Structure formats: C-alpha cells, structure tokens
Amino acid sequence: MKIGVLGAGMMTEALAAGWVRAGHDVLIGGRTPGKATALAKRIGARAGTLREAAEFGDAVLVAVRREGLADTITATGGALAGKPVIDCGNAVDVTDFSQVTYQDGTSMAEEIARLAPGAHVVKAFNQAHASVWAMTPPAFDGRPLAVPFAGADEAKPAARTLISDLGAAPLDAGDLRQTRNLEAMAIVVIRLLSSGHDPRSVFAFTTSVPAPPPPADR
Ligand SMILES: NC(=O)c1ccc[n+]([C@@H]2O[C@H](COP(=O)([O-])OP(=O)(O)OC[C@H]3O[C@@H](n4cnc5c(N)ncnc54)[C@H](OP(=O)(O)O)[C@@H]3O)[C@@H](O)[C@H]2O)c1
C-alpha cells in the first residue's frame, strides 16, 4: 500500500518503520523539511511536503500534536478527500495531561473529519506509547497487542491492514463518535502511568458484557 504520513515525530518513526518493514511504500510529509528527510532516510521511506504525503497515500496517517492539527490539515489542500485517514493523536495538554476537546466535546479524529471534508477518518494507535509501536512485534505475555480502532467504515479495511502488518490485533470499537472515548481512555491511561500506577490492572473482568446495540442506535 502507498502510505502518506503527516508529521515527522516519535509516532511516525515507530509506526512508519514497521510499515516499511512490512513492504509498504511510505512518504513522510513534515512541517520541517529537514526533519522529515532525516527521518525518512533512517527508516527507508521517502520525504516530501504535507500536501505531497496526502496526495501520495492510498491511506494517510495523521501523527501531529494537537496544536498543529488545523495547520497540518489545511496544508494538505483538500487532498485527503475520499481517502482513509488514520488519526493516532491524543488531544492532551502536556502541562497537566488533561484532555482537550473541540466543539461540543468532539475528538481530534472528529476535528480532522470536520477540517477535511470527504475524508474517511478512523482513530487507531493512540492507546500505546511510541516505544510499544517500535516493538517487532508488539506482543505481551505471548499475545499480540490488541489495537482498538473506531471511525468511518470506509477506512476500516486500511486500519485493519496497517494494524495487522505491525503484528498487532485489530479490534473494532465502533463509529466516529467512539473516537471520543478512545481519546478519553488514552488520557486516563497516561494519567495513571504518570502517577506511577499500572493501567493494565484496570482491565480484568469476571463476567462477559452484553453486546452493544447496532451503531445507528449508539
Ligand atoms: N509519543 C507517543 O508515545 C504517543 C502515543 C500515542 C499517541 N500519541 C499522539 O500522536 C501524535 C504525535 O505524537 P508524537 O509523539 O509523534 O509527537 P512529536 O514527536 O512531538 O511530533 C509531532 C509532529 O507534529 C508536528 N507539528 C505540527 N505543528 C505543530 C505544532 N504547532 N506544535 C508541535 N508540533 C507540531 C511536528 O512538526 P515538526 O516536525 O516541525 O516538529 C512533528 O512532526 C500526538 O497527537 C500524540 O498525542 C503519541
């Protein structure tokens, strides 16, 4: 697959390197050209502008800090329309790890969908640190890492492929509205980790939970 990446930071380095290893053709688009070029060279990808990355990808990863989101999407000049767009972001205020939301409590993924009309947005990869995505494969206690993703149905096949190609297990968590919950979940995890607690201890159950209603009723 041709993958365009917007952003040249830690998440891009970890995720895009895995996709290059899996045989995908990756073009990294950066706000700072030298950074994108150096990163691309390190992992065997190509580099270009944000717009070139958006135009190049059959699927496009958005891996930028929330402060740069609007400028980044604007710089793609409408090239995201009709494409699967995967948002790995967390709208977190790094001064206190509080959550930042957009209009009416919407998520970063919903903000991308608003800023890029016609793009098919899913959120994935936001629950784990970049060092986890750099693992080959990301597996714990002999089990592949489960990766919840949520968003537009049109983008889910690409999300599944990109998750599986890292050696992780895709887990469909619902429609675009569920991306708010995935972001909130990540903020809770970040806050637990930053205060010295183990978030894995939270996810243990003795009973199964009834299946949720179909997406239209959620
Ligand atoms: N790091 C993690 O472990 C992790 C885990 C899960 C989710 N995430 C989320 O993934 C996204 C990317 O994280 P990251 O760790 O890759 O970030 P990062 O290393 O700080 O890189 C951020 C990228 O955003 C770009 N950017 C554009 N406008 C910006 C602005 N106004 N201020 C700051 N940066 C701007 C930077 O551009 P330049 O190249 O010009 O600096 C850089 O390429 C974030 O939303 C983060 O919350 C991160």
The ligand as a Tripos MOL2 file, in Angstrom:
@<TRIPOS>MOLECULE
LIG
   48    52     1     0     0
SMALL
NO_CHARGES

@<TRIPOS>ATOM
      1 N1          4.5780    9.7530   21.5560 N.am      1 LIG1
      2 C1          3.7460    8.8020   21.9500 C.2       1 LIG1
      3 O1          4.1490    7.8540   22.6250 O.2       1 LIG1
      4 C2          2.3020    8.8690   21.5500 C.ar      1 LIG1
      5 C3          1.4700    7.7760   21.8280 C.ar      1 LIG1
      6 C4          0.1390    7.7820   21.4200 C.ar      1 LIG1
      7 C5         -0.3570    8.8890   20.7520 C.ar      1 LIG1
      8 N2          0.4650    9.9610   20.5080 N.ar      1 LIG1
      9 C6         -0.1090   11.1000   19.7860 C.3       1 LIG1
     10 O2          0.4050   11.0690   18.4700 O.3       1 LIG1
     11 C7          0.5650   12.3920   17.9690 C.3       1 LIG1
     12 C8          2.0050   12.5690   17.5270 C.3       1 LIG1
     13 O3          2.8150   12.3860   18.6560 O.3       1 LIG1
     14 P1          4.4030   12.3480   18.5650 P.3       1 LIG1
     15 O4          4.8950   11.8110   19.8560 O.co2     1 LIG1
     16 O5          4.8330   11.7430   17.2860 O.co2     1 LIG1
     17 O6          4.7180   13.8930   18.5530 O.3       1 LIG1
     18 P2          6.1090   14.6420   18.2610 P.3       1 LIG1
     19 O7          7.2470   13.6830   18.2620 O.co2     1 LIG1
     20 O8          6.1570   15.7990   19.1460 O.co2     1 LIG1
     21 O9          5.9060   15.1030   16.7300 O.3       1 LIG1
     22 C9          4.8390   15.8990   16.4500 C.3       1 LIG1
     23 C10         4.7930   16.2690   14.9940 C.3       1 LIG1
     24 O10         3.7820   17.2780   14.9620 O.3       1 LIG1
     25 C11         4.2840   18.3510   14.1850 C.3       1 LIG1
     26 N3          3.6550   19.6510   14.4810 N.ar      1 LIG1
     27 C12         2.9930   20.3890   13.5620 C.ar      1 LIG1
     28 N4          2.5630   21.5190   14.1020 N.ar      1 LIG1
     29 C13         2.9610   21.5250   15.3820 C.ar      1 LIG1
     30 C14         2.7940   22.4490   16.4580 C.ar      1 LIG1
     31 N5          2.1120   23.5910   16.3060 N.pl3     1 LIG1
     32 N6          3.3460   22.1540   17.6290 N.ar      1 LIG1
     33 C15         4.0330   20.9870   17.7970 C.ar      1 LIG1
     34 N7          4.2110   20.0570   16.8190 N.ar      1 LIG1
     35 C16         3.6620   20.3420   15.6170 C.ar      1 LIG1
     36 C17         5.7680   18.3610   14.4990 C.3       1 LIG1
     37 O11         6.3680   19.1280   13.4870 O.3       1 LIG1
     38 P3          7.9540   19.3520   13.4290 P.3       1 LIG1
     39 O12         8.4630   18.1220   12.7360 O.co2     1 LIG1
     40 O13         8.0920   20.5870   12.6340 O.co2     1 LIG1
     41 O14         8.4400   19.4740   14.8330 O.co2     1 LIG1
     42 C18         6.0930   16.8890   14.4720 C.3       1 LIG1
     43 O15         6.3650   16.4460   13.1550 O.3       1 LIG1
     44 C19         0.1590   13.3400   19.0860 C.3       1 LIG1
     45 O16        -1.1680   13.7510   18.8980 O.3       1 LIG1
     46 C20         0.2570   12.4700   20.3410 C.3       1 LIG1
     47 O17        -0.6660   12.8730   21.3400 O.3       1 LIG1
     48 C21         1.7650    9.9770   20.8900 C.ar      1 LIG1
@<TRIPOS>BOND
     1     1     2 1
     2     2     3 2
     3     2     4 1
     4     4     5 ar
     5     4    48 ar
     6     5     6 ar
     7     6     7 ar
     8     7     8 ar
     9     8     9 1
    10     8    48 ar
    11     9    10 1
    12     9    46 1
    13    10    11 1
    14    11    12 1
    15    11    44 1
    16    12    13 1
    17    13    14 1
    18    14    15 2
    19    14    16 1
    20    14    17 1
    21    17    18 1
    22    18    19 2
    23    18    20 1
    24    18    21 1
    25    21    22 1
    26    22    23 1
    27    23    24 1
    28    23    42 1
    29    24    25 1
    30    25    26 1
    31    25    36 1
    32    26    27 ar
    33    26    35 ar
    34    27    28 ar
    35    28    29 ar
    36    29    30 ar
    37    29    35 ar
    38    30    31 1
    39    30    32 ar
    40    32    33 ar
    41    33    34 ar
    42    34    35 ar
    43    36    37 1
    44    36    42 1
    45    37    38 1
    46    38    39 2
    47    38    40 1
    48    38    41 1
    49    42    43 1
    50    44    45 1
    51    44    46 1
    52    46    47 1
@<TRIPOS>SUBSTRUCTURE
     1 LIG1         1 GROUP 0 **** ****
